[in-house]
Amino acid sequence: MPVIQGLGWTFDTVASTYEKLRPDYVGELYDTLFAYQPLDADSYAIEVGIGGGQATGPVLDTGCRVTAVEPGENFCTLCREKFAAYPAFSAINGKFEETILPADTFDLVYSASAFHWVPEDVGYRKVFDILKSGGAFARFSNHPYPDKGRAALAEEIDTLYEQYYNPFHHRSINKPAEYSEEAALSRAEIAANYGFADIRWALFHRTRTFTAAEYIQLLGTYSDHIAIDEPIRKRFFTAIEEAINRHGGLFTIYDTIDLQLARKP
């Protein structure tokens, strides 16, 4: 889904639904991350933008202390309850770029599908500042691609976006391209501009299949969709649900997950 700056606030309005429907990340990603930056009970990590905690459990399971910095108050409350069994977990309600954190302190700073909401120059400089020498920054995101196996359905949904989404946002949502190796490399190389070294990246893939009703719930967790006025959004979502049901009742998403790793010298 496209990112429209200024809509970050919308996620916290649907925190519970977001936590239930947004996906976790694949095990291979954590294998790669922990091989690059091993963690244990002596390690200390910052998570930038915890959301519903989709990326948090595997880091806590290493024994690492994790402090989440999350602008959404509802997300903070949800995750404090979700990870109550982990005494090494805490959450700060605030924007990463505005939160005071000690320099040269953390072994890992990581952000899952959230760092694009932080201004690049402020975000990378702050991550570099708060990491220990030898500490790592891990940035990863899930990039969903719509159903490739149902061409007629995809075309019908594209038409509905032209009818409902584009006029509301005064912009055309272009047919998405699958996230590429070139895009992952370009994102990884950003870190070099801010003094990071040992830069690496990787891609992982999976599919998820939803019923029509489930897919509509998922769409309701995306900022640009939440922002659509409710009467328009209701008609838009109903039309998509009806289209999916006319084409067999299922919708498959093809996910590409990118991981960028960089180290503070």
Phi, psi and chi 1 to 4 in degrees:
 res  aa     phi    psi   chi1   chi2   chi3   chi4
   1 MET       -  145.6  -61.2  -66.2  170.1      -
   2 PRO   -68.8  152.1   24.8  -33.9      -      -
   3 VAL   -98.7  121.5  173.2      -      -      -
   4 ILE  -110.1  110.8  -59.0  177.3      -      -
   5 GLN   -60.5  145.2  -68.8  -60.5  -34.3      -
   6 GLY    96.7   -4.9      -      -      -      -
   7 LEU  -106.6   11.8  -65.3 -177.7      -      -
   8 GLY   -58.6  -28.9      -      -      -      -
   9 TRP   -63.1  -23.5   61.1  -90.3      -      -
  10 THR   -65.0  -32.4   58.8      -      -      -
  11 PHE   -60.1  -39.3  -62.5  116.1      -      -
  12 ASP   -66.2  -18.2 -157.3   49.5      -      -
  13 THR   -75.8  -14.6   67.3      -      -      -
  14 VAL  -129.6   37.7  -66.9      -      -      -
  15 ALA   -56.3  -45.6      -      -      -      -
  16 SER   -65.1  -45.3  178.6      -      -      -
  17 THR   -65.1  -40.3  -56.3      -      -      -
  18 TYR   -58.2  -46.8 -174.0  106.3      -      -
  19 GLU   -61.3  -37.1 -169.6  -85.7  -27.1      -
  20 LYS   -77.9  -34.5  -67.8  175.2 -177.3  175.6
  21 LEU  -106.2  -24.1  -69.9  175.7      -      -
  22 ARG   -74.6  140.9  -73.7  -62.2 -172.1   97.1
  23 PRO   -79.7  155.1   30.1  -36.5      -      -
  24 ASP   -74.9 -174.0  -64.5  -22.8      -      -
  25 TYR  -114.2  153.1  -64.6   86.8      -      -
  26 VAL   -71.0  151.2  -63.8      -      -      -
  27 GLY   -60.3  -33.4      -      -      -      -
  28 GLU   -62.8  -30.6  -66.6   88.6  -15.3      -
  29 LEU   -63.6  -45.8 -178.4  149.2      -      -
  30 TYR   -68.9  -34.8  -65.2  101.7      -      -
  31 ASP   -57.7  -43.5  -67.8  -18.6      -      -
  32 THR   -68.1  -43.4  -56.7      -      -      -
  33 LEU   -63.1  -46.9  169.0   55.6      -      -
  34 PHE   -76.3  -21.7  -61.6  147.8      -      -
  35 ALA   -70.3  -34.7      -      -      -      -
  36 TYR   -75.7  -41.3 -179.7   86.9      -      -
  37 GLN  -136.0   88.1 -176.2   70.9    6.3      -
  38 PRO   -61.0  143.3  -22.9   34.4      -      -
  39 LEU  -128.0  149.7  -59.4  172.8      -      -
  40 ASP  -151.4 -166.9   56.8   27.4      -      -
  41 ALA   -66.1  -16.0      -      -      -      -
  42 ASP   -90.4   -1.6  -66.5  -36.4      -      -
  43 SER   -91.0  156.5  -55.7      -      -      -
  44 TYR  -137.7  125.0 -164.1  177.8      -      -
  45 ALA  -124.2  151.7      -      -      -      -
  46 ILE  -113.2  130.1  -70.6  -73.2      -      -
  47 GLU  -105.5  125.0  179.3  171.4    1.2      -
  48 VAL   -93.8  110.1 -179.8      -      -      -
  49 GLY    76.6   75.7      -      -      -      -
  50 ILE   -73.1  -25.7 -167.8  173.1      -      -
  51 GLY    55.8 -128.7      -      -      -      -
  52 GLY   -88.4   11.1      -      -      -      -
  53 GLY    79.0   25.4      -      -      -      -
  54 GLN   -63.9  -26.4  -79.6   80.1    4.5      -
  55 ALA  -109.3    6.2      -      -      -      -
  56 THR   -90.2  -41.2  -47.0      -      -      -
  57 GLY   -54.4  -49.5      -      -      -      -
  58 PRO   -60.9  -31.9  -27.8   37.6      -      -
  59 VAL   -72.0  -43.9 -178.9      -      -      -
  60 LEU   -62.1  -34.0  -75.0  168.9      -      -
  61 ASP   -66.7  -15.6  -74.4  -20.6      -      -
  62 THR   -76.4  -10.6   67.4      -      -      -
  63 GLY    95.4   -8.1      -      -      -      -
  64 CYS   -63.0  144.0  176.7      -      -      -
  65 ARG   -78.8  131.6  -68.9  168.7  -68.8  165.7
  66 VAL  -125.9  126.4  174.9      -      -      -
  67 THR  -113.6  121.7  -64.1      -      -      -
  68 ALA   -92.7  138.3      -      -      -      -
  69 VAL  -113.6  111.1 -178.8      -      -      -
  70 GLU  -137.2  124.7  164.9   56.9   51.0      -
  71 PRO   -72.4  -20.0   24.3  -33.4      -      -
  72 GLY   -86.8  119.4      -      -      -      -
  73 GLU   -63.8  -40.7 -177.8  176.9   -3.8      -
  74 ASN   -65.4  -38.3  -68.2  -32.1      -      -
  75 PHE   -63.7  -41.1  -83.3  133.9      -      -
  76 CYS   -60.4  -45.7  -75.8      -      -      -
  77 THR   -62.7  -45.6  -61.7      -      -      -
  78 LEU   -59.4  -45.8 -176.8  154.6      -      -
  79 CYS   -75.5  -31.0  -72.9      -      -      -
  80 ARG   -61.1  -37.9  -71.4 -176.7 -174.0  117.5
  81 GLU   -73.7  -42.1  -64.7  173.2   -2.7      -
  82 LYS   -62.0  -37.8 -178.4  174.3 -178.7  176.5
  83 PHE  -110.6   28.7  -59.8  112.8      -      -
  84 ALA   -61.9  -25.3      -      -      -      -
  85 ALA   -76.2   -7.1      -      -      -      -
  86 TYR  -106.7  101.4  -67.7   89.5      -      -
  87 PRO   -64.5  -16.5   20.7  -31.3      -      -
  88 ALA   -85.1    4.4      -      -      -      -
  89 PHE  -103.1  139.5  174.1   76.5      -      -
  90 SER  -147.1  161.7   61.4      -      -      -
  91 ALA  -136.4  136.4      -      -      -      -
  92 ILE  -109.4  124.5  -62.7  170.9      -      -
  93 ASN   -84.4  104.3 -176.8 -159.6      -      -
  94 GLY   173.6  167.5      -      -      -      -
  95 LYS   -78.0  139.9  -67.7 -176.6  176.8 -179.2
  96 PHE   -56.3  -43.5  175.4   68.5      -      -
  97 GLU   -69.5  -15.1   57.0  -91.7   37.0      -
  98 GLU  -108.2   -7.2  -62.6  173.4   -1.9      -
  99 THR   -87.3  131.0  -60.4      -      -      -
 100 ILE   -80.7  121.1  -62.8  173.8      -      -
 101 LEU  -130.8  146.1  -63.7  165.4      -      -
 102 PRO   -70.8  142.5   24.0  -33.5      -      -
 103 ALA   -73.7  153.5      -      -      -      -
 104 ASP    54.4   44.0  -55.7  -48.5      -      -
 105 THR  -120.8  -33.3  -61.5      -      -      -
 106 PHE  -104.2  143.9  -58.3   97.7      -      -
 107 ASP   -82.0  -28.7  -58.7  -80.2      -      -
 108 LEU  -147.0  134.8  173.5   69.3      -      -
 109 VAL  -119.1  128.4  177.5      -      -      -
 110 TYR  -138.3  154.8   70.3  102.5      -      -
 111 SER  -148.2  127.3 -173.7      -      -      -
 112 ALA  -112.8  111.0      -      -      -      -
 113 SER    53.2   37.9  -61.9      -      -      -
 114 ALA  -140.1  -21.9      -      -      -      -
 115 PHE   -70.3  -18.6 -154.2   69.1      -      -
 116 HIS   -68.3  -12.9   54.7  -80.6      -      -
 117 TRP   -84.0  -10.2  -64.7  105.9      -      -
 118 VAL   -97.1  130.9 -179.4      -      -      -
 119 PRO   -53.8  131.6  -25.8   34.7      -      -
 120 GLU   -54.7  -53.1  178.4 -171.3  -54.9      -
 121 ASP   -65.8  -39.6   58.4  -21.3      -      -
 122 VAL   -67.4  -45.2  175.5      -      -      -
 123 GLY   -64.2  -50.4      -      -      -      -
 124 TYR   -66.6  -39.2  -83.8   90.7      -      -
 125 ARG   -65.1  -39.3  -67.6 -177.4 -165.5  -78.6
 126 LYS   -69.3  -42.1 -174.9  161.2 -171.0  171.3
 127 VAL   -57.6  -47.1  170.1      -      -      -
 128 PHE   -59.1  -41.7 -169.6   91.1      -      -
 129 ASP   -65.2  -40.6  179.2   63.3      -      -
 130 ILE   -86.7  -14.9   66.5  175.6      -      -
 131 LEU   -74.2  147.5  -78.0  171.2      -      -
 132 LYS   -68.3  160.5  -63.9  176.0 -179.4  176.5
 133 SER   -61.2  128.4  176.6      -      -      -
 134 GLY    91.2   -8.3      -      -      -      -
 135 GLY   -73.9  163.9      -      -      -      -
 136 ALA  -123.1  148.8      -      -      -      -
 137 PHE  -111.8  126.5  177.6   40.5      -      -
 138 ALA  -119.9  119.6      -      -      -      -
 139 ARG  -117.5  126.3  177.3  179.0  180.0  175.2
 140 PHE  -144.4  156.0   45.6  103.9      -      -
 141 SER  -150.2  154.0  -62.8      -      -      -
 142 ASN  -101.6  129.3 -174.2   59.4      -      -
 143 HIS  -117.3   98.3  -55.9  -86.0      -      -
 144 PRO   -79.0  143.0   27.6  -31.7      -      -
 145 TYR  -123.6  133.2 -173.8   80.0      -      -
 146 PRO   -67.2  165.1   22.3  -31.8      -      -
 147 ASP   -47.1  117.6 -158.8  -41.8      -      -
 148 LYS   -89.7  -12.6  -63.9 -171.3  -73.3 -172.5
 149 GLY   -96.0   -1.4      -      -      -      -
 150 ARG  -132.8   79.4  -60.0  173.7  176.5   88.8
 151 ALA   -62.2  -42.0      -      -      -      -
 152 ALA   -64.4  -39.3      -      -      -      -
 153 LEU   -65.4  -45.2  171.5   58.7      -      -
 154 ALA   -59.1  -40.5      -      -      -      -
 155 GLU   -65.9  -39.8 -176.3  174.9  -15.9      -
 156 GLU   -66.2  -40.7 -170.2  167.3  -19.7      -
 157 ILE   -67.2  -38.1  -70.6  177.2      -      -
 158 ASP   -56.6  -41.1  -74.3  -15.0      -      -
 159 THR   -64.2  -38.3  -60.4      -      -      -
 160 LEU   -67.3  -35.6  -67.4  173.3      -      -
 161 TYR   -64.4  -38.8  -88.1   83.3      -      -
 162 GLU   -65.1  -32.2  -67.8  173.7    1.1      -
 163 GLN   -79.0  -39.7 -179.1  179.2  -10.1      -
 164 TYR  -111.4  -48.3  -68.1  101.5      -      -
 165 TYR   -73.4  -51.2  179.7  101.3      -      -
 166 ASN   -60.5  -45.9  -66.4   -4.0      -      -
 167 PRO   -63.6  -35.3  -22.8   33.7      -      -
 168 PHE   -68.0  -46.5 -179.8   83.0      -      -
 169 HIS   -87.3   -2.5  -76.4  -62.2      -      -
 170 HIS    53.8   42.4  -55.7  -68.3      -      -
 171 ARG  -156.6  154.3   59.1 -176.7  -74.3  175.9
 172 SER   -94.1  129.0  -65.4      -      -      -
 173 ILE   -88.0  110.3 -177.5  169.3      -      -
 174 ASN   -70.7  149.7  -62.4  -38.0      -      -
 175 LYS   -57.7  123.7 -169.9  173.4  179.9   62.8
 176 PRO   -70.2  151.8   26.3  -34.6      -      -
 177 ALA  -103.9  147.9      -      -      -      -
 178 GLU   -64.1  141.7  -77.5 -166.4   87.5      -
 179 TYR   -62.1  134.1 -164.1   78.9      -      -
 180 SER  -112.6  166.9   65.4      -      -      -
 181 GLU   -61.7  -36.7  -67.7 -174.4   -4.8      -
 182 GLU   -63.2  -40.4  -69.5   76.9   13.8      -
 183 ALA   -66.6  -39.8      -      -      -      -
 184 ALA   -65.4  -42.5      -      -      -      -
 185 LEU   -63.7  -43.5  174.2   59.4      -      -
 186 SER   -61.2  -41.9  177.5      -      -      -
 187 ARG   -67.1  -41.0  177.9  172.8  -73.4 -178.5
 188 ALA   -61.0  -38.2      -      -      -      -
 189 GLU   -71.2  -14.1  -71.0  176.1  -22.1      -
 190 ILE   -57.4  -40.2  -66.1  171.6      -      -
 191 ALA   -59.3  -30.2      -      -      -      -
 192 ALA   -63.5  -26.3      -      -      -      -
 193 ASN   -71.9  -11.8  -61.7  -32.5      -      -
 194 TYR  -120.2   20.5  -62.1   93.6      -      -
 195 GLY    94.8   -0.5      -      -      -      -
 196 PHE   -76.0  156.4  -70.9   90.4      -      -
 197 ALA  -132.8 -179.9      -      -      -      -
 198 ASP    50.4   50.4 -168.0   15.3      -      -
 199 ILE   -81.8  131.7  -66.1  168.4      -      -
 200 ARG  -139.1  163.6  -52.4 -177.3 -163.9 -179.1
 201 TRP  -152.4  161.1   61.3  -86.2      -      -
 202 ALA  -155.8  156.3      -      -      -      -
 203 LEU  -121.7  145.9  -66.6 -179.6      -      -
 204 PHE  -134.4  153.2  -49.7   91.7      -      -
 205 HIS  -133.9  151.0  -58.6  -84.3      -      -
 206 ARG  -163.3  170.5   68.9  172.7  168.4 -150.4
 207 THR  -124.3  151.4   59.2      -      -      -
 208 ARG  -133.7  136.0  -65.3  175.7  -74.1  146.5
 209 THR  -118.7  133.9  -61.2      -      -      -
 210 PHE  -124.2  150.3  -59.6   86.5      -      -
 211 THR   -72.3  169.2   65.2      -      -      -
 212 ALA   -59.3  -44.8      -      -      -      -
 213 ALA   -65.2  -39.5      -      -      -      -
 214 GLU   -65.2  -40.0  -70.5  168.8  -19.3      -
 215 TYR   -66.4  -37.3 -175.7   62.8      -      -
 216 ILE   -64.2  -40.5  -66.8  -52.4      -      -
 217 GLN   -60.9  -42.2  -76.5 -172.6  -65.2      -
 218 LEU   -61.7  -45.0  176.6   66.3      -      -
 219 LEU   -57.6  -30.9  -74.5 -178.9      -      -
 220 GLY   -73.0    2.3      -      -      -      -
 221 THR  -106.5    3.5   69.2      -      -      -
 222 TYR   -96.7  133.9  -73.6  102.8      -      -
 223 SER   -57.1  -43.8   60.0      -      -      -
 224 ASP   -69.4  -24.0   54.1  -27.0      -      -
 225 HIS   -83.4  -39.6  -68.9   63.0      -      -
 226 ILE   -58.7  -35.8  -60.1  168.9      -      -
 227 ALA   -71.8  -17.8      -      -      -      -
 228 ILE   -66.4  135.7  -63.5  172.9      -      -
 229 ASP   -52.6  138.7  -71.8  -16.1      -      -
 230 GLU   -54.7  -45.5 -175.0  175.6   -2.1      -
 231 PRO   -60.2  -39.9  -22.5   34.6      -      -
 232 ILE   -69.4  -44.6  -60.1  171.7      -      -
 233 ARG   -59.5  -40.7 -174.1  172.7   69.4 -116.3
 234 LYS   -63.0  -45.1 -174.7  174.5 -179.1  179.5
 235 ARG   -65.4  -40.9  -66.1 -165.3  -62.2  -88.5
 236 PHE   -61.1  -50.5  179.7   33.6      -      -
 237 PHE   -66.7  -38.7  -76.7    9.0      -      -
 238 THR   -62.4  -41.3  -63.0      -      -      -
 239 ALA   -65.4  -39.5      -      -      -      -
 240 ILE   -65.8  -44.6  -68.4  175.9      -      -
 241 GLU   -59.8  -43.4 -175.1  171.7    3.0      -
 242 GLU   -64.6  -38.4  -69.8  172.4  -10.9      -
 243 ALA   -64.0  -44.5      -      -      -      -
 244 ILE   -61.5  -42.7  -66.9  171.3      -      -
 245 ASN   -65.9  -32.9  -77.8  -33.1      -      -
 246 ARG   -68.5  -23.2  -79.2 -164.2  -57.8  -86.6
 247 HIS  -107.9   30.9  -69.4  -88.6      -      -
 248 GLY   108.1   -9.6      -      -      -      -
 249 GLY    86.8    2.2      -      -      -      -
 250 LEU  -128.1  150.8  -63.7  176.0      -      -
 251 PHE  -136.6  126.4 -169.1   88.5      -      -
 252 THR  -107.8  133.0  -62.4      -      -      -
 253 ILE  -107.5  135.5  -69.5  175.8      -      -
 254 TYR  -104.4  109.6  -66.9   76.4      -      -
 255 ASP   -93.6  137.5  -71.9  -29.7      -      -
 256 THR  -117.2  125.7  -59.8      -      -      -
 257 ILE  -110.9  123.1  -57.3  166.2      -      -
 258 ASP  -104.0  147.3   66.0  -38.9      -      -
 259 LEU  -131.3  125.3  168.4   66.0      -      -
 260 GLN  -116.3  133.4  -72.8   84.5   30.0      -
 261 LEU  -124.7  140.3  -63.3  166.5      -      -
 262 ALA  -151.7  151.4      -      -      -      -
 263 ARG  -122.8  140.8 -166.5  175.3  -55.9  -76.2
 264 LYS   -80.4  121.9  178.8  177.0  178.4  176.9
 265 PRO   -61.2      -  -21.4   32.3      -      -
